[in-house]
Amino acid sequence: MNLYKNWLRYWKNSLADAQRLPLTFDETNSLVLPFSLLHLINGHIPQSYIESIFIYQEEKVNRDKGITNRLDPRWKSVETLAIHIALLTLNPKPEYLQFTRGNKPLYPFWIPAMLEREGTLQIHTNFFPYVCRDFLEPLPDESEAFVFSSVDLIDKAAALTLAKFVNWEAYYNYVNEVFLMISGMSLDNYQQPNYLVKHELTLVIQEETKGASAGIIALYEHLLHEDNLPTLLKRFISLDILETGLPFGVDHYLDFHSKHVGQMSSSFPLSISQRKSLYNFINSPNGTVFAVNGPPGTGKTTLLQSVVANAVVRAAIEGREAPLILACSANNQAVTNINESFSKAESNLKTLEGRWLPNFQGYATYLPSANKEELNAINYIKPRGKGTFEALEKREYLSGAQSYYLDKANTYLSKYYSSVDEVVNALQQEIKAIQNEVAWASKLWKDLLVKEQHLLQLVDLKYAADIAQNPALFWQGFKLHLEKMEHRILKYFQGEPILKTLLCLCRFPKSLKERELALKVFFRGSLITTKNLNLSSKVSLLEFFVTTIEEISELNDMYLKWQKWKKVNDIKTDPVDTEEAMWGKEYLKLKEKKFGPTYFYDELDVKHRHKAFQLAIHYWEGRWLQAMQEQGDKKFKRTEIDQKRLWRIRSMLTPCFVSTFYMAPKFFSYSLNLGKFDNPIWKYPPLLSFIDLLIVDESGQVSPEIGVAIFSLAKKAMVVGDVKQIEPVWNIVPKIDMGNLMKFDLLQSSSKNLPDSLIDKGFLASSGSIMKMAQNACHILEPQNKLKERGMILTEHRRCNDEIIQYCNDLAYSGMLKPMKGTAKAGQLFPSMLLLHVEGKSAMVNNQRTNSKEAEFIAAWLIQNKYQIESHYGADKKNISVEDLVGVITPFTGQKMLLIHQLRSVGLNTNRMKIGTVHALQGAEKEIILFSTVYGVGEVGTMFFDIENKPNMLNVAVSRAKETFIVVGNEQILNVNAQTPSGLLRRYLQKPLQEPDILVLYDDENYETDEAKVYSVESELL
């Protein structure tokens, strides 16, 4: 338990460190200090400046404990405060205000300190200066225009080894050295274009986090006071590796397919690896961390929809509480993608599709912050209950909703039901009937296989192909063959001399051998193998024919029943029992214009399971009406019982709730008064182990300290992600991370480096991810996973042309992906992988790398090819433009600004385009992707997309392109012989037979500077 708690303390502290810099503060926790830098250098602040803050903090500490009287003996005085000091302030110049997010000042550089009440500054144990991560390249938020430094420079500065500071002045000199190293300027001389730099001091108290992380930190605090940690959380944060288990394969599908009862969409059946993942997941118990490795374009969304749909239908069949599912991710874009996918699930059942409640759609509900805007056309609940459900839970809505529901139900059921109860029962019976059909099919086919496997032992192996081609027809023919053989054998025995018969009865060897040889002639060329037949025994042989013919008759009856079941249920195919056979069926989809069912399990997905899901949705709508009727006019209180009941009722309408990690803890909690009626002290404990299923999407992008705590709220987790795509934005540098590990007894003080074991398991705030942790906590290892990453892996890729995804396959996945789209079709506009050479060099603008010639070239190329692209891809679509079809990716934010400027200058609507770093296009796809490399020859030792030979950036960039990926840049920076991501890319790229004749939009003597272009676009971008 102590080890678990130490890890929780470590992650809580890491999150607090990362979020410690408040971007907004008030008079209660901050001061702008007018004294000179000399006071700071000397390490002393006049007491008159700081006494008011100490008084306020002292009152706050005691008030939180219910103490308001200073004369109370329990009154606790505050003599020391942990603080941060901003050494400078940046204010946008008036003429630049239109280009920024607002007129608020920026505080890019802070130092931590301990402030004593009489004014002395002491060096903080975590002495390294803090730089707000929002201002470091690569920028986590592409809408941020200001860049102070880079993550790489911060890492190098943090690695400085220094002796213990002898005094505050020595520490201040160290701070200046760090500032110079990371910004390129001294603290005294620091300037920024378009900003007024004030060298004034802003002091802020380190108090409990008020920002986005407050909910997560409060959850950590609660867990640290728990005697028994939740089972799922303990499994997730255990360093112990479970005994490796192999996943169930195709040969076990029949054993589990009857547990697969729901499918959200009628458009797409599950792929082989999706189905294998689902079947293994539904067979796992509570307390399981189930990892799914999801490379690009392999259908993570369809799998998640199936997981949710299955839980919805299963609960309806059993008549228990509606499942409560929470889908989480680190950023709003990933959350939006999940929400949209659950809102767009298609159905071909016209009488069942849509909702049977007025003015309500979708299967998911978003849980945003209170100030989140632009929430049209989606279901949402804000803190305090504001949002979609607020209107639904009103009495006037409910009265009309019941009539609406009954009208819809009676139309579908072709009966007249006067009560919701009757409809709910009728729908449940229909769902159970579908499930019974699926279960009966499983039993029928398994019994048939058992019988067939026994009879196959009697058949000569050379006829195996005939059996596989049409087994029912084969066995009918085999029965006729046996009957003819039986007749011939009987005829032989009838004509056998009496003496020989007597000698055989007396077991004379010579007579038995003569009989056996005579009978072997009858079996020559027969379908029957004589391997297990006793040809010398008349009784045994005749008994064989009688028994076998009866068994084949039974088998033929089974086939008749099976064919009848297929006809009644509109199923065309039989189950396959080997992965090889299933892949043969799967590859048939390459020949289909529309991805559809090609084998038995596929057909059940889009027919039976989808219908069961649609019925279950309406079943739960009825259950919701019943629950709201029972609730009446009683308001839901903030008590534990009421909050649990409220969430269960809401989950009847949308089983999946979607949130960021930051917001989820604030929703799944209740109120508890620890004080007296006249002096309440409110706490907000979490609903531990309450959520039935936690789904974590894009988990490879989630840093551990952000995502760990949420596992305490759930009983079971499916964690989906890819460590080969976008990595987390780590806010802790390795040097500080080591200090935190030592502080909480997770690393010996003598250690000089972070241990590889912890790095590999993903536990560290400076390098880890929730996906790596999930791999560690998952017991499954697929034999075909060449990367030896635990968890299931999705392998069928359907987004990109085979030539495109094969690069990613070689770069990141050791060839495990199975390209399913096919190679470039005849008539495709451009080659799948293309290199367009642009002679140019990069420039640094406000710490951001840019390349004007590449931006100019891309703009000109798009204009030159605009009509051709729109005509080719928009032939059967209305209102489609080149902006919808093409995405532009670049490694640098500065180049993104230049691209936007240049594309706008030629008349393109950049608000409609996807332009930016790989973060901007994560989860997105375009017909054509243009990649601006930016670098010139010999400008850096290692290019940004080749750092540490990591595949992540180019893997994401290339896999966004459905038909064509075009590199625009200086071809000399791509070394075809280099064993790097860019070197491998060069080997895949082909140059055009003739370089494009692009109109030059500028001349080298007279064109707008990079800096002017960057700044001219920022206002509209932001």
N, C-alpha and C positions, 0 to 999 in steps of 0.2 A: 504493500500500500504506500509506503514512504517513497519508493521509486516513482510510482504513478504520480503522487502529489508533487514530487520534485519536478517532474516533466511539466505538469500543469502550471507550476509556479514559473518555470522557465518560459513557457509559451506566453503566459500572461504578461510577464515582464518584457518579453520581446515585442509583443504587440503594443504595450504601453510605450516602449522606447520608440517604436516606429511611428506611433500616432501622437507623440508627445507635443509636437509643435502646433499650437493653436493658431490658426490663420485669422481668427477673430477673437478679441478678448474685451472685457469690460473693466470698469473702474474697481471692481471688487478683487480681481486677481492679477492686475497689471498696473505698471507705472511707466510713463515716459520720463526719464530722468534727465534733468538739465545740467547736471554737474559735468565736469571735464573728464576726459579720458585719463587724466592723471589719477583721479580717484580709483578708477578701475585698475590701472596699472599697480597702484599701491594696495589694492585688495580691500578697500574700505569705502562703504557708502554712508553718508551722514544719516544718523538715526532719525532725524526729523523728517526725512523723505519716506521712510519705510514703516514708521510706527503704525500708521493707519491700516496697512495691509496685515500686520501682525495681529492687531485688534480684531479685524474682521475674521481672519482665519481662526483665531482662538474662539470666537463666538460660534463660528460654524461647526467646529469640532465638537463643542459641548452641546450645541443645539441638536446635532444628529443623535446624541445619546439621551435626549430628552431633558437636558440641564440648561436652564435659562438664567439662573441667578448666580452672579459671580461669587456670592457669599456661601454658596453651597459647597460643603467640604469635598464633594466629588469633582468640583471644577478643575479642569486640567489646563495649565498654562502652556503656551507654545513659545519655545525659545529658539527654534531653528526651523528654517523653511528650505525645502529643495526648490531651486529656481532655474530658469533659463534666462539668459541675457542676449538679446539681439544687438549686434555691434553696429549695425547700420540699417537704414530704412530706405526703400526705393519707392518713389512716387512717380506715376506716369506724368510726363509733361502735358500741359493743357492741350496742345495740338495733337498729342498722341492718344488721348483718352478714348477716341472713337475706335482705336485698334485693340483695346484691352477688354478683359472680361468685366471690368468695372473700375471705379476710381479708388479702390482700396489699396493701401500701401502693401508692398511685398517685404517680407523679412527672410532673406535667404540663408543667413548664417547666424548660428546661435552657439553659445557655450553653456554647459551645465555648471552649477555651483551650489554650495550650501551657504545660506545666508543666516548669520546669527543676529539676534535681536538688537545687539548694540552696533551692528553694521559691518562686522568683519565677514569677508568672503573666504570660504574654505574650498579647497579643490575637491570636486566630486569624484567618487570612486570610478564612475564612468566618465572619464575626463575628455574623451574625444568629442570635438565639436559636432553639432547636429546641423545637417543641411536638409531642408525639406525635399523629400523625394520627388515632389511635383516639378522641381526645377532642375532635375538631372536628366541628361541624355543617356539612354533612350527614354523619351518622355512617356510616362504611363498614361497620361491624358493628352491626346493629340490636339485638344483645343487650347492647351497652355502655350502661350507665345514666348514666355521668358525662359531662357536657359542660363543657369548659373555655372554649372560644371557638368561632369559626367560621372557615372557610376564607377567607371574604370579608374578615374583620377582619385575618387574618394577611397577606393580599395587600396590604391598605392599609398595614399597619405596615411591611412589607418594602419598600414603595415610598418610604419616607422617605429623602430625600437628605440626607446628612450629610457634613461635612468630615472629614478624617482625624483620628482620635482622638489627642489630644496625649499622653495617658497612660491608665493603667488606670482611674483614678478617673472620667475622662470617659466611658470606655466603660461603666462601671458605671451612670453616670447615664443613658446611652442605654438600657441594659437596663431600667431602671425605667420609662422613658418608654414603651418597647414593651409592657411588662407592663401598664401602666395602660390603654394603647390597646386591647389585645386582650381584657382581662378585665373592664374597667370598675372595677377596684379597684387601689389601690396595693399594691406587694409587701408592705409592712409590715402592711397592714390586711386582707390577703386572707383571706376566710372562705368556707366552703361548708356549707350545711345538711347535717346528718347525717355530717359528716366532721370529724375532729380535724386541724387544720392545724398542722404543726410547721415552724418556720422554721429548720431545720437543713440542713446542706450534705451532699450525697451526691456523692462524686467517683467517676467511672467512666472507666476507660482506653478510648480508642478503639483497639481491636485488631481483628483479623480478625473478620468477622461470624460469630457463633455461631447466629444466629436462622434464620428461614425462608429468607432469601436466600443463605445460605452456599453452597449448591450452584450457584446462578446466578453468584455472584461468583467462585467457583473456576473455573467454565467460562470466564468473561471472562479471568481470569488466564492460563489455558492458551492461549487464543486469541491473547493479546498476545505470547506467546513462539513462535507458529507462524510459520514462514517463508512458507508459502502458506496463505491462508485458504480454507475450503471454498467451492466454487462457489456453492451456494445462498445462503450467508450474504452473499457479495460482491454477488450480484444484489439481495438484499433491502435492503442498506444503501447501495446506490449512489444518489447523487443524480441521476444521469443518467436521463432519461426515454427509454424505448425507443420506437422508431418505432411509431406507432399501427397496430394491425392490426384488421381487422373480423372478428367471429366467423363461423363457419360457420352458415349458416341452414338452414331446413327443406329447401330444395332440395338440400342435401348430406347429408341424413340417411341416404340409402341407401348413401352412400359409407362411412359410419362405423358404421352400426347393427350390422354384423357384428362390430365390435370391442366392442360392448356385450354382454357374455356372461353377466352375473349380476345378479340382483335379490333383495334380502334378504327382502322381504315379498311375500306374494301378495295382500295387501289393497289396496295402492295402486300403480297405475302412475305413471310420471313425468309431471309436467305439461310443457307445451311449453317453458317457460323452464328447468325442471330438466333436461330432456333436452338442450336446447341447451348448458347449462353442462357436463353430463357429457360430451357428445360432443367439445366443444372441449377439455375437460380431458384426456381419454384420448388425444387427438391431440397433446398437448404433451410435450416431451422432459424428461429430468432437468435440474435446474437452473432449472426454471420456478417462479415465484411466481404462483399462479393465484388471483386475487381473485374472490369471489362476494359481491355485495351482497344481503343477505337481510332485507328489510323484515319486519315482524311477520306471522305467520300464512301465510308463503309456502312452507313446506315444506322448511326447511333440513335437518331430520332425515332426511327421505326421500332427499334428495340425498346426504347423507353415507353413509347406509346403502348406497346404490347404488354409490358410489365404492369402498367397502370390499368389497362383494359382487363387484364386477367384478374387482378385483385378486385376490381369492381364487380365482375361477373361472379367470381367465386363467393364473395360475401353475399350477393343476392341469392345464389343457390342455397346457401346455408342459412339465410335469413338472420344473419347477425348484424352487428354494427357496421356502418359504412366504413371502408378503409380510409385512413387519414395518411396522405402521402405528401411529403414536402420535398420539392426539387430545389436545390440550392446551387448557386455559382458565385464567383467572386465579383463579377461586374454586371452592370445593368444590361449590356448588350447580350451577354450569354443568357441572362434571365429572360430577356425579350424574345430571343430565339426559341427558347423552350415554350414560352407562353403562346407564341404565334403557331408553333407546330401543333399544339393541342387545340387550337382554334380552327385549324384548317383541315382537320382529318375528314376525308371525303367518304360518302356513303352512296351506294347504288340502290338502297332500299327507300324508295320515295315516300312510302307511307310511314316509315319509321324515322327517317333522318330529321335533323333539327330537334328542337326542344318542344315539349308539350306544356311549356309555361310561357306566358306572354312576355315579350321584350327581354328575352334571356337567351344567350348563346354560349357556346364554348364549353370545354371540359376542364379548364384550369382557371385559377384565380391568383392574381398578382398581389403581393404584400409589399407595397412601397412605403417610403417615408411619408410623413405628414405633409411635407412641402413639395412632393413630387407632382409635377403637372403633366399635361399632355397624356391623359389616360382615357382617351376616347376609344370606343369599339373593343375594349377588353374588360373582363371582370377584374375588380380590384377591391381590396379592403385596406383602408388606412388605419393607423393606430386610433383607438377609441371607436372603431367600427364604422367610420365614414366610408362610403363607397357603394358598390353595386348592391350588397346585401342589405344595406340600410333601407332602401326602397322596397326590396322584396319582403322584408319582415314586417312591413306595415299591414294593419288589418284590412285596409281598403284594397290593397293588392291581392291579399290572400283570398278574399271572397271571389274576386273575378278570376283568379288563377285556378281555383277549383273547377269552375264551370268550363273554363278553357281546356283544362286537362281532361275532363270527362268527355268533352266533345271530340278531342283528338283520339282518345283511347277507344271510344265507341266506333269511330270511323275505322280504325285499324282492326279492331276485334270483330267488327260486323255484328255486334250485340248491343243491347242497351243495359248499361250498368248505371245505377243511380248513386253509387258511393265509391269513394276512392279506395276503400278497403277491398271491395270486390275486384277492382281493376288490378290492384297490387297483387292479389292472390292469383288472378288469371295470368298476369305477366310472369310471375314466378313459376307457375306451372309450365308455361311455354318454354321458359329458359331451362327448366329441369328436363323437359322433353328433348330439347336440343342436346343437352349434356348426355342424356341417356342414349341418344342415337350415336353420339361420338364414342361413348364408352362401349356400346354394343358392337360397333364396328371394330373396335380394338379387340374385344373378346372373340368375335367371329373370325377375324383374320389370324389371331394368334392360335386359336384352336385349329384352324385350317392349316397353318404352317406346321404345327406339331404333327398332325396327321400326314401331311405331305412329306415332311422330313423323314418320317418312318418309312414311307413307301419308296422314297428316293433310293434307299439302300438296296432296293430290288431291281433298280433300273441300271442298265449299262451306261457308264459315264459318257460314252461317245454321243449320247442323245441329250446331253445337258442343254445344248443350244436350243434344241426343239422345245424343251420344257420351258426355258426362259422366255421364248418368243410368244407362246400362248399356252400357259399351263393348263387352263380349263379344257381346251381342245385336246391337248396331249393326253390328259388322263381319261378322257372319253375314249380316245383311240386305244389307249393302253388297256382299258377294260375289255374292249372288243378283242384285242390281241390275246389277252389272257383266256377269254372264253373259248377262242379257237384253239389255243394251246391245250386247254383243259380237255376239250373234246378229242384232240389227237392223242393225248396221254391216256385218256380213258379207253380209247380204241386200241391203243397198244396193249394195255393190261388185259383187255377182253380177249385179245388174240395171243397172249403170252402162253406158251405150253404149260400144262399143269405141272409137269415134273420140275420145270424151272421155278415155277411159283413156290412149289414145296421146298425145293432146295434153298431158295432165298429166305423162306420162312425159317428154315433151319440154320440160316446164316452161313451157308457155305461161301467162302470168299470168292471162288471162281465164278459161281453163279451171280453173286452180287456185282462183281466187276463186269460181267457180260451185260447185265441189266443196265448198269450205269452207262456203259459205252453206247448201248443201243438208244438210251434216252437222250444222251448228249447230242445225237444227230438231230433230234426234234428242236433243240435249243440253238442250233447253229443259225446265226443271223437273226436271232430273236432279240426283242427289246429287253428281255430279262437276263440279269446276270445270274449265273449258276454258282457263284462263289459261296453262298450260304445255304444252298439247297442240298438235301440228302436224296440224291437221285436213285439210290438203291432201295429206298423204303417207299413202298406203294402208299401206305397210310400217311406217311409224312408228306409226300409229294401231293397227294390229292387234298390233304388238309390245307396245304399251302395255297392251292388254287381257290378253294372254297373261302378261306379266311381273307385272302388278298382281294378277291373279287368283291366281297362284302365291304371291305375297307375302302376300296376305290369307289364303290357305290355311295358310301358315306361321304367320301371326299367330294364326289361330284355333286351330291346334295348340298354340301357346304358351299361349293362354288355357285350353285344355283341361288342359294340364300344370299351369298355375297353379291352376285350380279343384281339380284332383286333389290338389295339394300342400296347399291350404287344408283340404280335407276330411280328409286323413290327419292333418294337424297341428291340427285343430279351430280353425281361424282363420276368422273370418267376414268380415273387411274387407280392403280393399286399401290399400296405402300411398298417402298424399297427398303432393303435391310442392310445395305452396304454403302459406305461413303462413296466408293467408286461409282456405283450405280446412280447415286443421288447427284454426284457432280456431272454425270452424263446428262441428266435431266436439267440441271441448273444451266449448263452451257447452251441448252436449246434456247434459252431466253435471249442469247445474243442475236439469234435470228429473228426474234419477234420485234415488231416496231414498238410495241408497248410491253413493258415489264409486267408479266402476269403469271398465273399458276401453270406449272408444267408437271406437277406430281401431286400425289394424294394429300400430303400435309399442306401444301400450297392451297389446294382447293378448299379444304376445311377452313383455312384462315379467312379467305375472302367471302365465304358463304356462311357456314354454320357459326363460326366464332364471331364473325362480324355481326351477324344478326343477333347473337346472344348479347353482345355488347350494347347494341342499340336498344334491345328490350330491357337490359339491366339499367341503362340510363333512365328510361321512363319508369321502371320499377322504383328507382331511388327518388325520382321526382315525386312519385306518390307517397313514398315513405316520408319525404320532407314535408309534404302537405299534412300528413298525419301528425308528425312531430310538432309542427307549428300550431296545429289545431289544439294539440294537447297542452302546448305552452300557454296558449291564450294570450292574455294581456300582461302576463308577468314579464318583467324585465330581467334579462340575464345580469346577474351580479358579477363582481370580479372575484368571487370565491373560487376555490379549486374545483369544486363539484360543478358549479355553473359554467365555468370556462371550458371544462372538458366536455360537458353536454353541448355547449354552443358550437365547439369545433366539430363534434360528431355530426351535428345537424347540418352544418355548412358543408361538410364533406359529402353529404348525400347529393348535393347539387354539383359540386366540382370536386372530385376526389383528389385532385392534385393542386397544391398551393405552391406558388413559385416565389422565391425570395432570394436576396443576397444573404450572405453569411452575417452581414452587419445588422440586418433588420429582423431576421428570423427569431432571435432570442427575445426581442421586445414583444412579439406576438404570442409566443407560447409560454406565457407566464400568468400568474394570478396575484392578487393583492392579499397581504396578511398584516394585520395590526398587532405589533408586538408591545404596544404601549397600553395606556388606559383610554377609556372613552373620551375623557376631557383633555387628554394629552396623547394623541395617537402618534405612534412611530411606525410608519408604513414600510414594509419590505415587499419585494416583488419576486418571489421564488419561481424558478422555472418548472415547467411540467416535464419532469425527467421521465425518460422511457415511455413517453406517451404516444409519439408519432409511430404509426405502424411501419412505415418505410421511409427512409431518407434516400433520396437520389441526389448524387453530386455529379453535375455535368461540368465538362471542361476542367476536370480536377487537376490536370497537369499544370494549370495556370494558378492554382490556389496554394499560397504559402501556408505551412503548417499552423502557425500561430493564429491565422485567420479562421481556418476550417476545423480544427480539432474539436473545439468545445461543443459544436452543434451535434456531434455524435451522441452526446449525453441525452438528447431529447428523443432518440429513436430506439426502436427495438431491433431493426435490421437495416442494412445499408447496401445499396448498389452504387459503386463508385466508377464512373465512366470518364476516361480521359486518355491522353497520349503524351508521354514524356518526350516524344520526338517532335512535338509542335511547340506552340508558344509557351515559354517558361513563366513562372511567377515573377512579379515585380518585387524583388527582395529589398526590404527596407533596412536590413541589418547587414553590416559589413562583417567579414569573417573575424576580424580582430575583436570587435565588440561581442560577437557571438561566442568566442572562446571565453571571454570574461563572464558572460552570463551563464555558460555551462559550468564553469568553475564555481561561480557564486551559489549555484543550487546543487552542488556535489554530483554533477553529472559528468565531470571531467577532472582528472587529477591536475593539481596546480603545476606539476612539473611538465605537463604536456606542451609541446611546441607547435603542434599542428592539430587541426581538426581530424578526428579519426575517420578513416575511410568507411568503417562499418556504419557509423551514424550518417555519413554522407549518402551512402548507398541506400539506406533504409528510408531516407527522405525526412528525417526528424528535425533537421536543423533549419532555423529561421533564416540563415544566410544562403542556403542552397537547396532546401527540401521542397517537397510538394505533397499535397494530399494524395495524389495518384501513386507516388512512390510508397507512401505509408500504407495505402490500401493494398498494393502488391505484397508488401511485407506481411500484412494481416490476413491475406487470402491463402487458403490451403491448396487451391487448384493450380496445377502447372500443366499446360497443354504440351504433349510430346513434340508437336511440330513447331513450337515456339523457339526459333533459333536464337532469340535474344535472351532466353531463359527468364523472361519476366512473368511473374506469377499472375494468375487471373486468366479469364477467357480472352480470346482475341478475335476481332471481327476482320475478315480477310477479303470479302468480295467488294471490289471497288467499281463503282458505276458512274462516277462523275466525269473523269477525264478520258481523253483518248489514250489508248494503251501506250503510245510512244511517250506521253507526258508522265503518266503515273509510274512508268517503268524506271524513270530517273529517281523518283522518290523511293521506289521499291529497292533499288540498289543502294541509295544513299542511306536510308534509315531503317529498313525492315528486312534486310537479308533475304530479299526475294520472296517473302511470305505472302505478300498481297496477290490476289488473283484478279487481274484486269478483266472486267466483264462488259466493257462498253464496245470494244473493238478498235481497230486502227482507223486512221483518218479515212473518211468516206470520199469517194470520187467527187470531185467538184468543190472540195473544201477550199476556202479562200486562200489561206496561208498554210505553210507547213506547220506541223504540230509544235516543233521546237525550232525557233528561228533566232538568229543573231543579226542585229542591225548595227553596224560599226559607226560610232560617232567620235571623231577626234576632238578631245576636249580635256580640260583639267578642272579640278574642283577648287572652290574657294571657301574660306571660313567666314561666315556672317553671324555675329552674335553667338559665337561658340557652336554654330551649326554649319555642317558641310553642305555645299550647294554646287550645282554644275549647270550653268545657263545654257550651254550648247545642247545638252541632252534635253532640257525642258523645251527649248525652241524646236528641236527636232521632233519630239513627241507631239507637240501641238500641230506642227506642219503635217506630220504623217497622218494624224487623225483627220485633219481637214481634207487632205488629199484622198483618203480612203473612206470618208464618211458615207458617201452615197452608196458605194459598193458594199460596205458592211451592212448598212440598213436594208438594202435591197435583198441581200443574201439571207440575213437572219430574220428579217421582218416581213417576208413575203406573205405569210399567212397570219400576221398579227397586226393589229391597229395601234397607232400612236407609239410605236417603238422607235427609239433613237439610238444613235451611237453611244450616248451617255449611259443607256441601260445595258449595253452589250459589252462595254470595255471597262476594265478596271486598271488603275495605274498604281504600282507599288514601288516604293523606294525605301532604303534603309534609314533615311534621315528626315527629320521634321522640317528642317530648312528647305530641303529639296521639294518636299510636299508643298510648302508655301509658294515656291517658284513655279511649280507645275500648275497650281491653281491660278496664279497670276497669268501664266502664259496661255492656258486653255481658255480662260475668260477673255483674254485679249483677242482671240480668234473667233469668239462668239459661242463657245461651248458652255452649256449650263452645268457648272461644277457642283451645284447643290444637288444635282441628280446623279452625280457620278460617285463611285467609290475610289477615292484617291488618298493615299497615305502610306504609313508603314504597314507591316504585316498585321499589326493589331487591328487596323481599320477593316481588314477583310477576313478576319478570323470567322469561320463559319459561313462565309459568303462564297459565291462562285460567279464567274462571268465567262462568256463565250471566249473572250480574248483578254489576256493579261499582258500589260506592258511593264517591264521591270527596268527602272532607271538605276544603274549601278553607282553613278556619281563620281567614283574615283578616277583619277588620271594615273598615268604610268609612274610607278615608283614613289607615290606620295606617302604611303604607309608601309610598315613591315607586314602587318596582317590586316586584311580587310575585315570590316565589321561582321560580315556574314560568314567569315572563315575562322573566327576566334575559337580557339580550343578545338577546332575541327568539329564543332557541334553542327548537326544537320538542321536544327530547328528552323532558322529563318528561311533558308531556301526551300526546305520541305513544305512549309506553309505557303510561301510565295508561288511556287510552281503548281501546287495542287489546287490553287484557286481557279486555274484555267481549264475550261471544259474542252475547248478545241485547239486553241493556240496560245503558247507562251512565248513571248518575244522579249529578248534581252536587248536593251538599248544602251550602248556604252562603248567604251574603248576596248576593242577585243584583246589588246595586248595585256590587259590586267588579268585576263583569264588564261592561266597556264594549263594547256591541255595535258601536260605531263604531271601536274601536281596532284598529290593524293589528298585533296581538300574538297569540300563541297563545291566550290566554284570550279575547280579543275575537272571534277566529274561532270558538272553542268556543261562545261565547254565541249566535252566529248559527245554530249547528246545534241548540242546545237548545230544546226546547219546554216550556212550563209546562203543568201539568195544568189541565183545565177548572175543577176545583175543588181548592183546596189541601187536602191530606190532614188529616183531623181526628185529630191525634196527641195522645195522653194526655201531659200534662206531668208529668214524674217528679220535679220539684223546684220550689221557689219561690225567688225572688231573695233573700229574707230569710234563709233557713236551708237551706244545702246545703253539702256537703263541699267543701273547697277543692280547686282544681286540684292544688296541691302534694301534698295528702294522697292524692288519687286516683292520681297518678303513682307515688308511693312505695309505695302499698299493693299494686300489681300487679307490681312489679319482681322480687320473689323467684320467683314462679311462672313469669314470663316467662323469666327467666334459667335 
